[in-house]
Amino acid sequence: MNTGSDKGAKEPEAPETADAASGAGVDSGTSGEKPLGSRAPGFIQARRTLHLSWQVGVFVVGLAVVVAGVIMLPLPGPGWLVIFGGMAIWATEFVWAQLVLRWTKRKVTEATQRALDPKVRRRNIILTTIGVVIIAVLGGVYVWKFGLEMPWNIKQ
């Protein structure tokens, strides 16, 4: 029971407790990563209603950014970059987004290391050179046969 004398002694719900109960706190930064969970300021986390409205606000802002990124995929603009920016906004509050970003960062790091492997670089340079030679030959055949005429102006 809450009496008037222990009014200030009420303990706020700790955000770590919610993560531990969901099993998300298991990967708590053993590999140098930040622990999972909300990054909201303490005074917001201390009040359930304020924290819930904070989460709704973060979700809406993140959703707007992700939708803008999806729209930019077929249109001019950095679509994937904006989508990952929206995921980063979500990751400030939601464990699932933090896990998705960690997975994405791990995969990008692995792909970068594979791309920098000397054998892979040599193969990529060889394939690029072959592709450029094929395009140059096809362009040369086109110019030899039709001249510098645009394809839509050619009458046969």
Helices and strands as residue ranges (DSSP letters): G 4-9, H 15-22, G 24-26, H 42-45, H 48-72, H 79-91, H 95-115, H 118-146, G 151-153
